[in-house]
Amino acid sequence: SNHVAPLMRAGTMEPSGRHTAIIAALKDRDFPRAREEVVADIRSTQETLRAICPDVPEPRPVEFAGFGKAS
């Protein structure tokens, strides 16, 4: 988030338009479509960040209780 906030303030990243499709799907109670829109938003943001900040290491995946690898 330390790298994303300045980009958003500078106008390099503007996520608000992407959220329109997510909100529309949620209002329609179309949860599979909402999930697809969220995943597309995350992937797009990752690609933008890789292009803008190529020297910043990628975060490690986070594993939540009940998800991810079994211990």
PELINHU-V623687 format. One record per helix or strand of 3 or more residues. SS is the DSSP state (alpha for helix, beta for strand). FROM is the first residue (numbers start at 1). TO is the last residue. If there is no record, write none. Layout:
SS/FROM/TO, SS/FROM/TO
This chain:
alpha/2/10, alpha/16/27, alpha/31/52
